[in-house]
C-alpha cells in the first residue's frame, strides 16, 4: 500500500494520524509540518505593513480606506499577519 492510500485510511483529525504523517490542517488543506516557518513569514508581513504605514504617516483608518479594507482587518494583519 502506498503512502497516499495509507494517509486516506486514517482519520485526518486524529492526533495519531497527524503524528504519523507529519501533517497539519488549515481549513481543509493538509500540508507538511512547516507551520512555524509559515507563521514567521506571516508575522514578518504584518510587521512590514505596520512599518510602511508608519513611515508614510498614515493612520490605520487611512491605510484601510486606501486598501479597501476595514480598520479591523488592517489591525489584524499588522498584529498577526
Helices and strands as residue ranges (DSSP letters): H 3-9, H 15-21, E 23-26, E 29-32, H 35-56, H 60-67, H 71-80
